[in-house]
Amino acid sequence: MQEFCLLWIVTCIVFIDFLLYSLLLPFVGRLVIEGEVGSYFQAGVLFGITAVSGTLCMPFWHYLSVKSAKFSAILGLVITAAACWLFGWYIHNYWLNLAARFLQGLGCAGATVGSGCLLSDQYKRHTMITGGIVFAALIGPPLGGFLFEMNPAYPFYFLAILCAPLAISLIAIQEDRNTSEETVSLTSGTTSQKSRSDFCSVLKSREGSIWSRHTLNKKSNATVSKVFSMPSLAVLIPIVLCNAAVVFVEWSLCARHAEWAPHIAGLYLTWFFLGYIITAQFVIDYFEDEFITIAGGLIGCSAILLITIESDVWWYFIILLVCLGTCTALVEANISKALQYVGYDKSAVLELTELSVRLGCIFSGILGGLMVHLLSFNVTYHTFAILVAIGAPVVFSITFWVEPPPEEIKPTQIQLQIQEKRDRDKKVEIIQESEEDDDDELTDVTITAGESMDVDGGLFSI
């Protein structure tokens, strides 16, 4: 029962984490431009600052989750709820809004890391995380626009209200503090017993990544030198640019068309996510070569960005956004295969995929907002389009100058059965040896006792 409740709590926390972005997309430009600041750069910073704080504080939450994952999750939810309430209460104060957005990212990172550590089933956790993201992507933009029309503060009060019952529910969850093997693996190593609670030693011996919200079972092979190698950068840079361009289109399109009602802008964005989800679930299996697929998706995104998004026809935007979602899915659905090709393991793939999305949110807000402020919307769209288009041949050429990884030879069923038999025989031998040792010790004890009795008999006879 507790595992079932935790599944839903984790899903709701991930839902809130994604809502921090999708809920804000339809009105972030309108909120800032109509406020006291009036700059698209400030609007972009307000949108992207959450990803900055969520990334920077991730090591702290991993450290705290080692001590108590339950406390980490509850504290993160409390911070998120307070920050959302602060944002709603001072809705037209930009600098307090900026501080509140920073705290939202900080708190939600703690909630996701802590709740993920409480959940033991990794497969179910991944499934529920995906479900939470999909649900938030579909209903987030129109819901945010609808609530903003009613009252600009309502979207943030809604997020605060969602956090409160989750924090109360986690109080009733019993944390398993008997996982000593797991705790020792995180805190042991070269450090002594007294220094296991030290921040640096805990993070150094962390099995998974300290920059990812995923609680990985083993340390990834993503080192600094490996990440900044040419094959790695040839994959990561185009992916980050694609994510940045797509997220920039989402929030800037709504900011540019101020004549749209917020809920209408949210409904437009829903078509992007529909195109993305349909492609990722049903279409992507028909594409076999990951590098050709990624290159094609990058070219498609670039072509859509080069089209001037100026029209009064409603279906024009729907077609463009559906196509943009389709091309984005072609790129992101093949990231894992491309990263594995250049030498990353599965843990590193999860870590780098998540970081690429975060970096895309940061660059879309800060860099995109600055370019619009200094130049114009069209120049920014075309600049992103050119950069994304350059990444297509770079990704496509990887197979020509990077050696493929050695294929993993999986054992056959017969080989597995033979290995299991050997393991069983080895265990039997160990048990028999231990029993023989016990018999020898018992024999020695019996002989010693018999000798002492003979001696005693001799003494008494005397």
N, C-alpha and C positions, 0 to 999 in steps of 0.2 A: 504493500500500500504506500509506504514512504517513497519507494522508488518511482511509483506512478505519479505521486504528487510532485516529486522533484523534476520529473520529465516536463510537466506542465509549467512549473515555475521557471525552469531554464528556457523553455519556449517563450514564455511571456517576457522574460528579461531580454532575450535576443530581439523579440518583437519591439520592445521599447528602445533598445539600442539602435535599431534601424530607423525607428520613427523619429529619432532625434535629427535625422537628415531628411527623410522623405516627407515628414510633416511640414518642414520649413520650406521646401522647394517652391511651392506656388506663391509665396508671399514675402520671401526674405528681401527681395529688391524693393517691393512696395513698402515694406515696413521701414526700411532705412531711408529710402529716397523721400518718402512723405514725412519722415521724422525731422529731427533737428540737424542731422549730419548731411544727408543728401549726396552721398558718394557711392558709386558702384564698387569702389575699392573697399570701403568699410563694409558694404554688404557681403562681399566675397570673404573678407576676414571673419565676419560674424558667422558665416556658414562653415568655414574651414577650421576655425579655432578648436572645435570639439575634437576633430581627429588629431590635432596637435597634442592636446592635453591627454587624450586617451592613449596615445603612443608613448609619451614621455613618462607617464606614471605607471606603465605596465610592470616594470621590475618591482616597484614597491608592492603592488597588489599580489604578485607571485610570492614575494617574501611573506606577506601577511597571510596568504592562503595556506602556506606551509604550517604556520602557527595555528590558525583556525580559519578554515574555508567558510564556515558558517558566519563568523564575525565579519569576514571580508565582504561577503555578499550582502549582509544586512547593512553594514556601514556604507557600502556603495549605493544601495537603494535609498538610504536616508539622505545622502549627499545629493543624489540625483533629484529626489523629490523636493528638497529645499531649494536647489538651484532652479528647477522649473517654476516653483512658486515665486521665487525672486524675480525671474524673468517676466512672468505674467503680471506681477504687482507693479513693476517699474517698466512697463512695456515700451514706453517712449523715451527711456533714458539709455542711450546707446552704450555708454561705458559700463553701466551696471549690467546691461544685457550681455556685453562681451565677457564680463567676469562670470556671469551666470552660465554662459555657454561653455566656458572653460571648465567650470565645476561640473557641468553635465557630462562632459567627456571623461573627466576624472572619476566621477562616481559610477558611471555606467561601466567603465572598465573594471572596477572592483567588483561590481555585481556579476558581470559575465565570468570573470576568472574564478571568483569564489563559488558561484553556483555550479560551474563546470567541474570544479574539483570535488564537489559533493556527489556528483553523479558518477557512478562507477561504470556503467555500460557505455563504452565509447561509441559503438555503432548507433545506439538509440540517440545518444546526444547529438551526433552529426546529423541524423535524420530530423530531429526536432529543431535543430538550429536552422537547417534549410527550410523547414516548414514555416518557422517564425519569420525568416527573411522574406520569403515569397508572400506571405500574408501581409506583412508591413509594406512591401513594395506595391502591392495592388491597392490597398485601401488607404495608405498613408497620404499621398498627395490630395485626392479629393476630400478626405476627411479633414486634413489640415486647412484646405481652402474653405470648406464649409464652416468649420469652427471659427476661422479668422473673420469671415463675413459676419457672423453673429456678434463676436467681440474679439478684438485682436489678442486679448489675453487668454481666451478659452483654450487654444491648442496646448498651452503650457500648463494650465491648470489640469487639463485632461491627462497629461503625462505624469503630473504630480499625484493625481488620484490613482493612477495605475500602479505607481510605485508603492504606495502605502500598504495595500493589502498583501502585496508580495513580501514585503519586509515582515509583516505580522505572521504570515504563513511560514516563513523561514524560522521564526522563533520556535515554532512547534516541531521543527525537524530535529531529529536526534543525530548529531554528528558522530561518525564513527572515529573515535580517537584511539582505537586499538590497532590501527594499521601501522604497526611499528616498523615493519620492513620498508614500507613506502617512505615513512618519515626519516628513517635512518639513511636511506639511499639519497635523500635530499640534503641531509645535514652532515653526513659522515664524509670520510675521505681522509685528507691529510690533517684536518683540524682536530683539535682535542675535544674532550667532552665538555669543557667549560666554554669553548668558543663556538658551539654549534648554533647558538642563537644569533651569531653575528651576521649582519646583513650581507656583507660581501661573500662570506664563506657559504651561506645558504644559496645565494644566486649562482656562485661559481660551480657548485655541485648539483645544480638543478638539472634534472634529466631532460626536460623539454626546453623550449625557447622561452626566454623571459620577455620577449617582445611580442608574443602572440597570446591571444586569449584562449587558445587551445591548450589543454593540459596534455602534452605529448608524452608518450611512453618512453621515448629515448631521445637523447640529444641529437639534433640534426647535424649534418655535415656542412652547413652554411657558415663558413668562416669569412672573415673580412677580406682576405686575399682572394677567396673563391668568388665572393659576390662581385668584387671589382675586376674580375678577369674579363677578357674580351668576349668569350662565348656567353658568359652570364649576362653582361651588360647588353649584348646584342638581343637578348630575349626580354630582359627586364625593362629597359628604357622604352621601347615601343609599347609595351603593355601599360606602363605607368602613364605615358602620354595619351594613350587611347582612353584609359579610365578618366584622366583629367579632362580631356576634350568632351567626353560624353556627359560627365557630371556638370561641366560648365554650361553645356547646351541646355540641360534640364533647368537649372535655376535662372540662367540669363535670359532664356526664351520667355519665361514668365515675367521677369523684370522688364524686358524690352517692350512687351505688349501689355502696357498698363490698362488698356481698354478691356482686357479680359477680366471677368469676375474671378476671384480666387478659386472658387469651386470648379469653374470651367477650365482654368489653367491646370488644376489638379487632375481633371478628367483627361485632358490631353496627355499628361505625363503617364497616366495609367496605360495608354496605348503603347508607350515605349516598353513598359515592363511586360505587357502581354506579348509583344513581339519577342522579347528576350526569353521569357519563360517557355513559350511554345517552341522556339528554336532549340533551346537547351534540352528540352525534354523529348522532343519528337523528331527533330530534323538533323541534329548533330551526328547521329549514328550513320548517316549516309555519306559522311566525309571521312575518308580513311587517313590521308596524309595530313598530319597536324600542322606542318609548316606551310603548306599550300593553303590550308584553311585559314590559318592566322593571317597570312599575307592577303588573302582575298577579303577577309573581314576588315583589315586595316584600310585597304583600298576603298571598300564600300563606305566605311565611316568617313574617310577623307572626301569622297565624292558628295556625300550628304552635307558635310560642313561647307563645301564650296558653293553649294546651292544657296542663293540668297533667300533667307527665310523671311520673306515679306509678302504677305498675301492676306486677303480678307476671306478666302474660301476655307471653311472649316475642315473639309476632308483633305485639303492640301497638307495641313500639319499632321493629321492622323497618319497619312501615308508615309510622310517623312519620318515620323517618330517610330512607327512600326518597323520600317526599314533600318533605322538606326539601332533599334533594339535587336533586330536579327543579326546585323553585322557585329554588334558588340558581343552577342552570345557566341558567334563563331570564333571570336578571338579568345574570350575568357574561358570557354569550355575546353580549350586545348592548351591552356597554360601549363597544366600539370605535366602533360606529355612532353612539351618543349623543355621544361625545366629538368625533367628526368633525363632527357636526351643529352643535356650539357653537364650531367653528372650529379644532380641533387637527388637525395633520397626522399622518401615520402614525408618525413617530418619536415624537412627543409621546404618541400613544395607547399605544405600547408602554411608554414610560416611566411614564406615569400609572397604567396598569393594574397594573404591577408594584408601584409605590409604594402603591396602594390595598390590595393584598393584604398588604403588609408592615405598613401602618398597622392593618389589621384584626387581624393577629396581635398587635400591640402592645396595642391597646385591649382585645382579648378577654382577654388575660392580666392586664394591670395594672388596667384599669378594672373588668372583670368580677370579678376576684378581690377587689378592694377592696369592691365592692358586696355580694358574698356575705359577706365578713367583717363588714361593718357592718350589713347588712340580712338577707337570706335568699336562697335559690335562687329561690323563686317570685317575689319582688319583682324580682330581677334579670332573670329571664326576661320578666316583664311590662313592665318598663321598656324593655328592648331591643325588645320587640314594638311598643310604642307609638311609639318613635322610628323604627323601620323603617316602620311604617304611615303615619306623617306624611310620610315621604319619597316614598310612592307618588303622591299627587296633585301634589307638587312636580315630580317628574320628568314626569308626564303633561302638566302645564301648560306645559312648555317650548316646545312647538310654537306656543303661542298668543301668547307675548311675545318670542320669539327668532326673528329672521329666518333662514331656511334658507341654507346656504352656496350660492354660485353653482355650478351644475352644470359639471363639467369636460367640455368638448367634445373628444371623442376623434377624431382624424383618421381618415378612411376609408382603405381599402386603396389606392385610386387616389391619394389625396393623399399617402400615405406613399411610393408609388412615384415620384411626381413630385418629392417632396422628396429622395429618394435620388438621382434623376437629376441634380437641381441640385447636390447635394453632390459627385457624381462629376465633373460638368462644372467645378465650381469648383476641385477638386483638379487636374484636367487643366490648367486655365488657370494655376494657380500653378506647376505643373511646367514648362510651356512658358515662362513668364516667367523662371523661374530658369535654364532652358537658354539662352534668348536673352541673358540677362545674362552667362552664362559665355562665350558666343560673342563677345560684344562685348569682354569683357576679353581673350580670346585674340587678337582682331584688333588691339587696342591694343598688346599685347605684341609681335606680329609686326611691326607698323609701326615701333615703336620700335627693334626689333632691326635692321630694314632701313636706317633712317636712320643708325644708328651704323656699319653696314658701309660705306655710301657715304662717310661722313666719313673712316673709316679708309683707304679706297681712295685718296681724294684726298691724304691725308698721305703715303701710300707713294709715290704718283706724283711727288710733289714730291721 
